[in-house]
Amino acid sequence: MSLHAKRSPTWRYALLAGLPIAAVATYGYVQTGSDIELSGLAVFALITGYVAKTNGLEATPVGLRAGLVATTPVALWSLGELVLSVGNFSQPRWFAGVQVLMSVFVFGLVLTVGALVGMLGARIGGWLAERSGHPRDGTPA
């Protein structure tokens, strides 16, 4: 097995959309300390879904992966903050454990919402590509 395996086109498009917005979203989260902005993800996913569809790819999986790529850094950052703050409270250990479990739940929730926003944006972009006459069946243009 080669260490230099080629990424699928779906992952390439997802990374092109997800990495820039991940940087912007993480910066925004660090500046505010609480706000997770997903509007940039929706716009990038829409554009990426359009471009992916015009190149014969399905837009929905590209958007899902772009959403995961974009929200993972913010979700990890917020999870770390939540777990660290739980350790600073004066409380029974079992209660701290429950709070850590709830923090992990929030982590999963942030990833899920990001994936859904990415999927929806890319789906709309793919629909726009179809409306402008690009292929529907996944064949390259």
matplotlib code that plots the C-alpha trace (Angstrom):
import matplotlib.pyplot as plt

x = [0.0, 1.4, 1.7, 1.0, -2.5, -4.4, -7.4, -10.7, -12.1, -14.8, -12.3, -10.3, -13.3, -14.3, -10.9, -10.8, -14.1, -13.6, -10.1, -10.4, -13.7, -12.2, -9.5, -12.1, -14.5, -11.8, -10.5, -14.0, -14.6, -11.4, -12.2, -15.7, -15.3, -18.8, -20.0, -19.7, -20.4, -21.7, -22.8, -19.4, -19.6, -23.0, -21.6, -18.5, -20.5, -22.9, -20.0, -18.3, -21.5, -21.9, -18.4, -18.4, -21.6, -20.2, -17.3, -19.5, -19.4, -22.3, -22.6, -24.1, -21.1, -18.8, -20.8, -21.0, -17.3, -16.6, -18.9, -17.0, -13.6, -14.8, -16.3, -13.8, -11.3, -13.9, -15.6, -12.3, -11.4, -14.8, -14.6, -11.2, -12.5, -15.5, -13.5, -10.9, -13.6, -15.3, -12.0, -12.0, -15.3, -15.6, -18.0, -18.3, -16.4, -19.5, -21.0, -17.8, -18.0, -21.6, -20.4, -17.6, -20.0, -22.3, -19.3, -18.6, -22.3, -21.9, -18.8, -20.9, -23.7, -21.4, -20.0, -23.5, -24.8, -21.7, -22.2, -25.9, -25.1, -22.4, -24.7, -27.6, -25.3, -23.7, -27.1, -28.4, -25.2, -25.6, -29.2, -28.2, -25.6, -28.3, -30.7, -28.0, -27.6, -24.8, -25.0, -27.4, -26.1, -22.6, -20.9, -18.0, -18.8]
y = [0.0, 3.3, 6.3, 8.6, 7.4, 9.8, 11.5, 11.1, 14.0, 14.3, 14.9, 17.3, 19.5, 19.2, 20.2, 23.2, 24.4, 23.3, 24.4, 28.2, 28.4, 26.4, 29.0, 31.8, 30.1, 29.2, 32.8, 34.1, 31.7, 32.6, 36.3, 36.0, 33.1, 31.8, 32.4, 29.7, 31.3, 28.9, 31.3, 31.2, 27.5, 27.6, 30.0, 28.0, 24.7, 26.2, 27.3, 23.9, 22.0, 23.9, 23.3, 19.7, 19.1, 20.8, 18.4, 15.3, 14.7, 14.4, 17.6, 16.2, 14.1, 17.0, 19.3, 16.9, 16.4, 20.2, 20.8, 18.3, 19.7, 23.3, 22.6, 20.1, 22.7, 24.9, 21.8, 20.6, 24.0, 24.4, 20.8, 21.6, 24.8, 23.0, 20.2, 22.6, 24.7, 21.6, 20.9, 24.3, 23.8, 22.7, 19.8, 16.0, 13.9, 12.2, 15.5, 16.5, 13.3, 14.1, 17.5, 16.0, 13.6, 16.6, 18.4, 15.4, 15.6, 19.3, 18.4, 15.9, 18.3, 21.0, 18.5, 17.4, 20.9, 21.8, 18.7, 19.5, 23.1, 21.9, 19.3, 21.7, 24.4, 21.9, 20.4, 23.9, 24.5, 21.2, 22.0, 25.4, 23.6, 21.2, 24.1, 25.7, 22.6, 20.6, 16.8, 15.1, 11.6, 12.0, 11.7, 14.1, 17.2]
z = [0.0, -1.1, 1.3, -1.7, -2.4, -4.6, -3.1, -4.8, -6.7, -4.1, -1.4, -3.5, -4.0, -0.4, 0.8, -1.6, -0.1, 3.5, 4.4, 3.7, 5.5, 8.4, 8.8, 8.7, 11.0, 13.5, 13.5, 14.1, 16.9, 18.6, 18.3, 19.7, 22.0, 21.3, 17.7, 15.1, 11.7, 9.1, 6.4, 4.7, 4.6, 2.9, 0.2, -0.3, -0.4, -3.0, -5.3, -4.8, -5.5, -8.7, -9.8, -8.8, -10.7, -13.8, -13.6, -13.4, -9.6, -7.2, -5.2, -2.0, -0.9, -1.7, 0.5, 3.3, 3.4, 3.0, 6.0, 8.1, 7.0, 7.8, 11.2, 12.7, 13.9, 15.5, 17.1, 18.4, 19.8, 21.5, 22.9, 24.4, 26.0, 27.4, 28.9, 30.4, 32.0, 33.5, 35.2, 36.9, 38.6, 42.2, 41.9, 42.4, 39.9, 38.6, 37.7, 35.9, 33.9, 32.9, 31.7, 29.7, 28.0, 27.2, 25.8, 23.5, 22.4, 21.6, 19.5, 17.5, 17.2, 15.7, 13.2, 12.2, 11.7, 9.7, 7.5, 6.9, 6.0, 3.6, 2.1, 1.6, 0.1, -2.3, -3.2, -4.2, -6.2, -8.0, -8.7, -10.1, -12.3, -13.6, -14.3, -16.4, -18.5, -16.9, -16.7, -14.3, -14.4, -13.0, -16.4, -16.9, -18.9]

ax = plt.figure().add_subplot(projection="3d")
ax.plot(x, y, z, "-o")
ax.set_aspect("equal")
plt.show()
